[in-house]
Amino acid sequence: MKYFSTNKTVPSVSLMEAVTKGLASDNGLFMPERIEEFHPEFFRRIHKLSFQEISFEVAKKFFGEDVPENILKEIVEDTLNFDCPIVKVSDSLYSLELFHGPTLAFKDVGGRFMARLLRYFLQGFQKEVNVLVATSGDTGSAVANGFYDVPGIKVYVLYPKGLVSDIQEKQFTTLGKNITALEIDGTFDDCQRLVKLAFLDQTLNDKMVLTSANSINVARFLPQAFYYFNAYARLREAGIDGEVVFSVPSGNFGNLTAGLFAKFMGLPVSRFIAANNENDIVYKYLRSGKYEPKSSVSTIANAMDVGAPSNFARILELYNHSHQEISNDMVGYRYSDKEIRETMKMVYEKENYMLDPHGAVGYRALKADLKAGEVGVFLETAHPAKFTETVESVLGKGTVVLPEKLAAFMKGEKLSINLNTEFANFKQFLLQK
Ligand SMILES: *Cc1c(COP(=O)(O)O)cnc(C)c1O
């Protein structure tokens, strides 16, 4: 399968090149030239398949031409050795829990999948590969843990100083070995800008092999489509009928874009809800047809604090830049921190379900938009314990129990290196490595 750039000024590339480069050389995002559809029959028996089995079928549609089946099977099995259950929260409204992986957030799947795919492509490759990743919190941990100790690969995680939670920070700053954490005196957008500039810098690219592991990488975001197929299967398995609506707490829009791919592959989805915090660029686009990126603002759902959502270019491409067509498949909502807190409290007290701040945005939007006869699924993108401080400030001290996996990270020592937002400094740092 070939991958083209959304900017369309450079030739298409192979999967291997798309994965190792991350971003196209004209600064566009890679898109597969075809989206393979499933036969409708597949959806009639999907409820009989496990999360792993479904994911293997979906992975073959994406990567089957480029990766031998036995390798793909190994990658899927190694990436998805945990569950992805649906849990009923209120009437016709379900939480798809994406937090049962190693770092307890949905990005684990893409992080691990990409690491394994990259390792496959780099077999026999002499040079060391440097993965650059900007994180607003969860990407860093998923990528760092996915790539930890993978031979021939070094990872640099850039994160905004003071803007990620303690637990998030511990998950990628304590690993050491091939993982370097860079604490940037700025915002997530500054981190993302530094990474983008590095890819465009000729000197750096001449001296070292650079790739990205942000959700701009096709190997990171496409595997997230597995979740949507699985949610549908688990609903049907439980005998739950009705048109399915997905609500997706969104920042860079990688997760939601993966959902759109699932729909294009034939998954019966009635519509998607783009659930935003106060970083409401896409919400505004859906209302006005105008896309106006701006600086991000900090919220309590910090993994969604994105002012220029990179995957939006892919959404435009999928729908031929038609605002009308996009609006047929997607509606937008946005919530303030106050509303997020309210929702967490209400759902905990009334439904006995603990939401993290991101899931709360998804839940609230779904509750507002769901029509009679429909079944709603919101993506619970992280375990509430990843945001213990915020959650306990709303629900009360002692309400959150730290899972074993997180407690282990908290014991480690932070090993970050401080940098300012000057690209020249970052470049110098990389060149000295
Ligand atoms: C990354 C993240 C999001 C946003 O996902 P995008 O794919 O960037 O839209 C939402 N919630 C959590 C917990 C995340 O880590």
The ligand as an SDF file (V2000), in Angstrom:
LIG
                    3D

 15 15  0  0  0  0  0  0  0  0999 V2000
   -4.2410   11.7890   24.0020 C   0  0  0  0  0  0  0  0  0  0  0  0
   -5.4210   11.7590   24.8710 C   0  0  0  0  0  0  0  0  0  0  0  0
   -6.6560   12.2480   24.4410 C   0  0  0  0  0  0  0  0  0  0  0  0
   -6.8270   12.9040   23.0860 C   0  0  0  0  0  0  0  0  0  0  0  0
   -6.6120   12.0070   22.0260 O   0  0  0  0  0  0  0  0  0  0  0  0
   -6.2920   12.5570   20.5550 P   0  0  0  0  0  0  0  0  0  0  0  0
   -6.0750   11.3430   19.7450 O   0  0  0  0  0  0  0  0  0  0  0  0
   -5.0750   13.4040   20.6730 O   0  0  0  0  0  0  0  0  0  0  0  0
   -7.4750   13.3460   20.1370 O   0  0  0  0  0  0  0  0  0  0  0  0
   -7.7360   12.1370   25.2810 C   0  0  0  0  0  0  0  0  0  0  0  0
   -7.6120   11.5880   26.5140 N   0  0  0  0  0  0  0  0  0  0  0  0
   -6.4460   11.1170   26.9720 C   0  0  0  0  0  0  0  0  0  0  0  0
   -6.3810   10.5550   28.3400 C   0  0  0  0  0  0  0  0  0  0  0  0
   -5.3180   11.1690   26.1620 C   0  0  0  0  0  0  0  0  0  0  0  0
   -4.1650   10.7210   26.6250 O   0  0  0  0  0  0  0  0  0  0  0  0
  1  2  1  0
  2  3  1  0
  2 14  2  0
  3  4  1  0
  3 10  2  0
  4  5  1  0
  5  6  1  0
  6  7  2  0
  6  8  1  0
  6  9  1  0
 10 11  1  0
 11 12  2  0
 12 13  1  0
 12 14  1  0
 14 15  1  0
M  END
$$$$
